[in-house]
Amino acid sequence: MSSRERILGRVRRALAEVRDEDTPVERAYLREHGERSVAETVDLLAENLADYRARVHRCTEDELAAVIGRLVAEHGSSSVAVPAGLPPEWLASTRAEQVADRAGSIPHELDRVGSVVTGCAVAIAETGTIVLDGGPDQGRRRITLVPDHHICVVRVPDQVVSSVPQALERLDPARPLTWISGPSATSDIELDRVEGVHGPRTLEVVLVSGGSQGTEAGTGGS
């Protein structure tokens, strides 16, 4: 028997054990772990984001432009990448040059951009994960992978869910999904952590709620 025949035989035996495509797959796993109020879910998101070394801020819609302007200035950015559908009022207090997300952008150009500001598709409290799906306020994937500083706005509580299963229900698998848990980081065999190797070195998450009476929370993470 040739190697080809042996491999095909193994494939046939494996496929013989596969259930009918029309048979629903049992999904008996928990949809979320424990019962939490909306406020507790948002607090858990903030806690887990900070645990991943993201810097977490809280503000109201009225305060958002000032917070974004301050974060861009504190990072020392002279330019900021802007998705086509980002609400213009978010950058009303930002003095940095606004660089539009465009199809012709190349990594070398984006590497010179100091910051990027985006929205998100959904945020997952239990894992401290932000998910982007390339929506109008998020832009092309590369603008969130090349610049060193990413400011991501999360609307609370509308865009916050407890668990991954709940997030998947909101997402279209045909879209370009980017799952972000903290700033880009990797470690070598000796567990020396290095940030910014394949994405932003600094991730700032702004949890924004409606109204005008809120105050900004402290910063978590590094």
HUHU-V906748 format. One record per backbone hydrogen bond with DSSP energy under -0.5 kcal/mol. NH is the residue of the N-H (numbers start at 1). CO is the residue of the C=O. E is the energy in kcal/mol with one decimal. If there is no record, write none. Layout:
nh:NH co:CO e:E
nh:NH co:CO e:E
//
This chain:
nh:6 co:2 e:-2.2
nh:7 co:3 e:-2.4
nh:8 co:4 e:-2.5
nh:9 co:5 e:-2.1
nh:10 co:6 e:-1.9
nh:11 co:7 e:-2.1
nh:12 co:8 e:-2.4
nh:13 co:9 e:-2.2
nh:14 co:10 e:-2.2
nh:15 co:11 e:-2.6
nh:16 co:12 e:-1.7
nh:17 co:13 e:-0.6
nh:17 co:14 e:-0.9
nh:18 co:15 e:-1.3
nh:23 co:20 e:-1.7
nh:24 co:22 e:-0.6
nh:34 co:32 e:-0.8
nh:36 co:34 e:-0.5
nh:41 co:37 e:-2.2
nh:42 co:38 e:-2.2
nh:43 co:39 e:-2.3
nh:44 co:40 e:-2.2
nh:45 co:41 e:-2.1
nh:46 co:42 e:-2.3
nh:47 co:43 e:-2.4
nh:48 co:44 e:-2.6
nh:49 co:45 e:-2.5
nh:50 co:46 e:-2.2
nh:51 co:47 e:-1.8
nh:52 co:48 e:-1.3
nh:53 co:50 e:-1.9
nh:54 co:49 e:-2.4
nh:55 co:203 e:-2.9
nh:56 co:54 e:-0.6
nh:57 co:205 e:-2.6
nh:59 co:207 e:-2.1
nh:61 co:209 e:-1.9
nh:62 co:211 e:-1.2
nh:63 co:60 e:-0.6
nh:64 co:60 e:-0.8
nh:64 co:61 e:-0.7
nh:67 co:63 e:-2.1
nh:68 co:64 e:-2.7
nh:69 co:65 e:-2.5
nh:70 co:66 e:-2.2
nh:71 co:67 e:-2.4
nh:72 co:68 e:-2.4
nh:73 co:69 e:-2.0
nh:74 co:70 e:-2.9
nh:75 co:71 e:-1.6
nh:76 co:72 e:-0.5
nh:76 co:73 e:-1.1
nh:77 co:72 e:-1.9
nh:80 co:97 e:-2.8
nh:81 co:115 e:-2.9
nh:82 co:99 e:-2.8
nh:83 co:117 e:-0.7
nh:85 co:136 e:-2.8
nh:86 co:83 e:-1.5
nh:90 co:87 e:-1.9
nh:91 co:88 e:-1.3
nh:92 co:89 e:-1.3
nh:94 co:91 e:-1.6
nh:95 co:93 e:-0.6
nh:97 co:78 e:-2.6
nh:99 co:80 e:-3.1
nh:99 co:97 e:-0.6
nh:100 co:98 e:-0.6
nh:101 co:82 e:-2.1
nh:102 co:100 e:-0.5
nh:105 co:102 e:-1.5
nh:109 co:106 e:-0.7
nh:110 co:106 e:-2.1
nh:111 co:107 e:-2.2
nh:112 co:108 e:-0.5
nh:112 co:109 e:-1.1
nh:113 co:110 e:-1.4
nh:115 co:79 e:-1.5
nh:116 co:149 e:-1.9
nh:117 co:81 e:-1.8
nh:118 co:151 e:-2.5
nh:119 co:137 e:-2.5
nh:121 co:131 e:-2.8
nh:122 co:131 e:-1.4
nh:123 co:159 e:-2.7
nh:124 co:129 e:-3.2
nh:125 co:123 e:-0.6
nh:125 co:161 e:-2.9
nh:126 co:162 e:-2.6
nh:128 co:124 e:-1.2
nh:129 co:124 e:-1.5
nh:130 co:180 e:-3.2
nh:131 co:122 e:-2.9
nh:132 co:178 e:-2.7
nh:138 co:135 e:-2.3
nh:139 co:135 e:-2.2
nh:143 co:140 e:-1.2
nh:144 co:141 e:-1.6
nh:145 co:142 e:-1.2
nh:146 co:142 e:-1.7
nh:148 co:113 e:-0.6
nh:149 co:114 e:-0.6
nh:150 co:202 e:-2.6
nh:151 co:116 e:-3.2
nh:151 co:149 e:-0.5
nh:152 co:150 e:-0.6
nh:152 co:204 e:-3.0
nh:153 co:118 e:-2.8
nh:154 co:206 e:-2.9
nh:156 co:154 e:-0.6
nh:156 co:208 e:-2.5
nh:159 co:155 e:-2.7
nh:160 co:157 e:-1.8
nh:161 co:123 e:-2.7
nh:167 co:163 e:-1.7
nh:168 co:164 e:-2.7
nh:169 co:165 e:-1.3
nh:170 co:166 e:-0.6
nh:170 co:167 e:-1.5
nh:171 co:167 e:-0.8
nh:171 co:168 e:-0.7
nh:173 co:171 e:-0.7
nh:175 co:172 e:-2.2
nh:177 co:175 e:-1.3
nh:178 co:132 e:-2.6
nh:180 co:130 e:-3.3
nh:180 co:178 e:-0.6
nh:181 co:179 e:-0.5
nh:183 co:52 e:-0.6
nh:184 co:200 e:-2.2
nh:186 co:194 e:-2.2
nh:188 co:192 e:-1.1
nh:191 co:188 e:-2.3
nh:193 co:191 e:-0.7
nh:194 co:186 e:-3.3
nh:196 co:184 e:-2.0
nh:200 co:144 e:-0.6
nh:201 co:148 e:-1.1
nh:202 co:148 e:-2.1
nh:204 co:150 e:-3.2
nh:204 co:202 e:-0.5
nh:205 co:55 e:-2.8
nh:205 co:203 e:-0.5
nh:206 co:152 e:-2.6
nh:206 co:204 e:-0.5
nh:207 co:57 e:-3.3
nh:207 co:205 e:-0.7
nh:208 co:154 e:-2.6
nh:208 co:206 e:-0.8
nh:209 co:59 e:-2.1
nh:217 co:58 e:-0.6
//
